[in-house]
Amino acid sequence: MSTITDNMQLNNGSNNKSPFAAENSNGNMDKDDFLKLLITQLQNQNPLEPMNDTEYVSQIANFSTLEQMNNMNKSMEQSTQFMAQDALMQLSGLIGQDVTWQSLVNANTPNEDVQTGRNEIMSVKKDTQGNIMVELDSGRWIDGRQVVNIGEDEAAAEES
Protein backbone atom coordinates (compact mmCIF):
# COMPACT_ATOMS: atom_id res chain seq x y z
CA MET A 1 0.00 0.00 0.00
CA SER A 2 1.26 3.48 -0.84
CA THR A 3 1.55 6.25 1.69
CA ILE A 4 2.46 9.89 1.49
CA THR A 5 4.81 11.18 4.17
CA ASP A 6 4.94 14.73 5.52
CA ASN A 7 7.65 15.69 3.04
CA MET A 8 5.40 14.69 0.08
CA GLN A 9 7.27 11.51 -0.84
CA LEU A 10 5.39 8.51 -2.16
CA ASN A 11 6.45 5.35 -0.38
CA ASN A 12 5.37 1.98 -1.72
CA GLY A 13 8.22 -0.29 -0.73
CA SER A 14 10.22 -0.41 -3.98
CA ASN A 15 9.77 3.23 -4.98
CA ASN A 16 11.04 5.95 -2.66
CA LYS A 17 11.03 8.74 -5.23
CA SER A 18 9.21 12.02 -4.90
CA PRO A 19 6.29 12.44 -7.32
CA PHE A 20 8.23 15.46 -8.52
CA ALA A 21 11.38 13.45 -9.26
CA ALA A 22 10.43 13.10 -12.92
CA GLU A 23 10.68 16.83 -13.53
CA ASN A 24 12.20 17.87 -16.82
CA SER A 25 15.73 19.23 -16.96
CA ASN A 26 14.27 22.76 -16.92
CA GLY A 27 12.37 22.04 -13.69
CA ASN A 28 8.88 21.92 -15.18
CA MET A 29 6.41 19.09 -14.88
CA ASP A 30 5.00 17.57 -18.05
CA LYS A 31 1.59 15.96 -18.62
CA ASP A 32 2.76 12.53 -17.42
CA ASP A 33 4.03 14.04 -14.16
CA PHE A 34 0.72 15.85 -13.69
CA LEU A 35 -1.29 12.66 -14.25
CA LYS A 36 0.92 10.68 -11.83
CA LEU A 37 0.42 13.35 -9.18
CA LEU A 38 -3.35 13.41 -9.78
CA ILE A 39 -3.61 9.61 -9.54
CA THR A 40 -1.56 9.62 -6.34
CA GLN A 41 -3.85 12.30 -4.94
CA LEU A 42 -6.95 10.27 -5.82
CA GLN A 43 -5.51 7.05 -4.39
CA ASN A 44 -4.62 8.70 -1.10
CA GLN A 45 -7.63 10.90 -0.50
CA ASN A 46 -9.72 10.57 2.64
CA PRO A 47 -12.68 8.26 1.78
CA LEU A 48 -14.90 10.23 4.15
CA GLU A 49 -14.07 13.49 2.38
CA PRO A 50 -13.43 12.61 -1.28
CA MET A 51 -12.10 15.12 -3.72
CA ASN A 52 -14.80 17.38 -5.10
CA ASP A 53 -15.68 16.12 -8.60
CA THR A 54 -16.02 19.67 -9.97
CA GLU A 55 -12.51 20.44 -8.75
CA TYR A 56 -11.25 17.27 -10.45
CA VAL A 57 -13.00 18.16 -13.74
CA SER A 58 -11.65 21.71 -13.49
CA GLN A 59 -8.09 20.43 -13.06
CA ILE A 60 -8.43 18.10 -16.05
CA ALA A 61 -9.92 20.91 -18.17
CA ASN A 62 -7.12 23.29 -17.21
CA PHE A 63 -4.55 20.64 -17.97
CA SER A 64 -6.15 19.89 -21.34
CA THR A 65 -6.14 23.58 -22.24
CA LEU A 66 -2.49 23.89 -21.27
CA GLU A 67 -1.54 20.84 -23.32
CA GLN A 68 -3.35 22.20 -26.40
CA MET A 69 -1.57 25.56 -26.01
CA ASN A 70 1.79 23.77 -25.82
CA ASN A 71 0.95 21.75 -28.94
CA MET A 72 -0.09 24.93 -30.77
CA ASN A 73 3.15 26.65 -29.74
CA LYS A 74 5.24 23.74 -31.09
CA SER A 75 3.25 23.80 -34.32
CA MET A 76 3.79 27.54 -34.74
CA GLU A 77 7.53 27.16 -34.11
CA GLN A 78 7.73 24.48 -36.82
CA SER A 79 5.72 26.65 -39.19
CA THR A 80 8.07 29.58 -38.60
CA GLN A 81 11.08 27.38 -39.33
CA PHE A 82 9.49 26.13 -42.57
CA MET A 83 8.70 29.70 -43.63
CA ALA A 84 12.31 30.76 -43.02
CA GLN A 85 13.57 27.82 -45.10
CA ASP A 86 11.08 28.71 -47.83
CA ALA A 87 12.32 32.32 -47.88
CA LEU A 88 15.90 31.09 -48.20
CA MET A 89 14.98 28.82 -51.11
CA GLN A 90 13.02 31.57 -52.87
CA LEU A 91 15.87 34.08 -52.61
CA SER A 92 18.43 31.49 -53.71
CA GLY A 93 16.49 31.30 -56.98
CA LEU A 94 17.48 34.92 -57.55
CA ILE A 95 21.21 34.22 -57.71
CA GLY A 96 22.51 35.86 -60.90
CA GLN A 97 19.52 38.24 -61.09
CA ASP A 98 19.77 42.02 -60.94
CA VAL A 99 17.88 43.50 -58.00
CA THR A 100 17.16 46.97 -56.69
CA TRP A 101 17.57 47.34 -52.94
CA GLN A 102 17.03 50.07 -50.40
CA SER A 103 18.66 50.72 -47.05
CA LEU A 104 17.67 53.26 -44.42
CA VAL A 105 20.71 55.48 -43.85
CA ASN A 106 19.44 57.89 -41.19
CA ALA A 107 16.08 57.40 -39.51
CA ASN A 108 16.50 60.61 -37.49
CA THR A 109 16.13 62.96 -40.44
CA PRO A 110 12.71 64.31 -41.46
CA ASN A 111 12.81 62.52 -44.85
CA GLU A 112 14.49 59.37 -43.51
CA ASP A 113 17.50 59.18 -45.85
CA VAL A 114 17.29 56.05 -47.99
CA GLN A 115 20.20 54.58 -49.92
CA THR A 116 19.19 52.79 -53.12
CA GLY A 117 21.37 50.47 -55.17
CA ARG A 118 21.20 48.05 -58.06
CA ASN A 119 23.35 44.94 -58.04
CA GLU A 120 23.48 41.31 -59.05
CA ILE A 121 22.86 38.68 -56.35
CA MET A 122 25.87 36.41 -55.89
CA SER A 123 24.78 34.24 -52.95
CA VAL A 124 22.20 33.85 -50.20
CA LYS A 125 22.60 32.67 -46.58
CA LYS A 126 20.84 32.64 -43.23
CA ASP A 127 22.67 34.53 -40.46
CA THR A 128 22.89 33.53 -36.80
CA GLN A 129 19.68 35.43 -35.95
CA GLY A 130 17.77 33.59 -38.69
CA ASN A 131 17.62 36.53 -41.11
CA ILE A 132 18.06 35.81 -44.81
CA MET A 133 21.08 37.73 -46.10
CA VAL A 134 21.89 38.43 -49.75
CA GLU A 135 25.42 38.96 -51.07
CA LEU A 136 25.65 41.51 -53.88
CA ASP A 137 28.25 41.58 -56.65
CA SER A 138 29.87 44.53 -54.84
CA GLY A 139 30.66 42.18 -51.92
CA ARG A 140 28.10 43.88 -49.68
CA TRP A 141 25.64 41.79 -47.65
CA ILE A 142 22.09 43.12 -47.27
CA ASP A 143 19.02 41.77 -45.51
CA GLY A 144 16.74 39.98 -47.98
CA ARG A 145 13.87 42.27 -46.91
CA GLN A 146 15.75 45.22 -48.42
CA VAL A 147 15.21 43.90 -51.97
CA VAL A 148 12.52 46.08 -53.57
CA ASN A 149 12.69 45.12 -57.25
CA ILE A 150 13.87 42.07 -59.17
CA GLY A 151 14.93 42.04 -62.79
CA GLU A 152 14.93 45.01 -65.13
CA ASP A 153 15.30 48.42 -63.51
CA GLU A 154 11.97 50.34 -63.42
CA ALA A 155 13.57 53.52 -64.85
CA ALA A 156 15.22 51.53 -67.69
CA ALA A 157 11.92 49.78 -68.45
CA GLU A 158 10.11 53.14 -68.76
CA GLU A 159 12.75 54.46 -71.22
CA SER A 160 12.31 51.44 -73.53
Secondary structure, 3 states (H helix, E strand, C coil): CCEECCCCCEECCCCCCCCCCCCCCCCCCCHHHHHHHHHHHHHCCCCCCCCCHHHHHHHHHHHHHHHHHHHHHHHHHHHHHHHHHHHHHHHHCCCCCEEEEEEEEECCCCCCEEEEEEEEEEEEEECCCCCEEEEECCCCEEEHHHEEEECCCHHHHHHC
